[in-house]
Amino acid sequence: MFRRILRGEEKGAVLDFLLMNCAAALWLCKKVTSLTDGVDLARRTIETSKVSALLDQYIKITNTCNN
């Protein structure tokens, strides 16, 4: 399901839950000044496929380490 969200294939409550969690993390790290700004930043980041690309890189690196 997580990958479906990152590819833009999942909408609704699951996406909203992920965006709110990302927003809270961004706000706690002082990367945004409000949860609304955090949701906006998280949504833009997911929509540009940056997160999906980073996840793919992470998977590739960790799979290489296991061999």
N, C-alpha and C positions, 0 to 999 in steps of 0.2 A: 504494500500500500504506500509506503514511504516513497518508493521510486515513482509510483504513479503520480503522486503529488508533485514531485520534482519535475516530471515530464509534462505537467499541466493537464493530466488526465483525470485528476480527482478534484472535485469541488465540494462545496457545502460544509457541513459541520466538521469533518475531518480536517480540511484545509484551515478553517477558522481556528480550530484548536491548536494546530501547529503554528499558525501566525501569532496567536496570543502568547504561546510559550516562547517563541522567538522574540517577540516584542518585550516580554518581561526580562529575558536574558540581556537583550540590548540595553534596556533601561537600567538594569542593575549594574551593568558594566560602564554606564555613563556614555554610551555611544549615541543615545537619543535622549531628548528631554521629556518625552511623554510616551505613553503606550501607543497612542495613535500614530506618532511618528515611527515607532518601532514596527507596528503592523505594516505601515507604508513601505518602510525600508525592506522588511522581510519579503513582502509581496513583490517588490521590484527586483530583488535579488533572485528570487525563485523564477520569476518570469523571464529573466535574462539568461537562464540556464547556468549561471555561475555555480550554484550549489550542486546541480546535477554533475557538472564537469568535475568539481572537487571530489564528490563522492566516487565517481568513476576512477579518478586518480588514486584515491585512498584505497579502493578495492584492488586496483592493479598492484600498488606497492605492497599491500599486506599479503596478497596472493603470491607475490614474488618472494617474500620473506619466509613463507611457509614451505617453499620447495627446497 
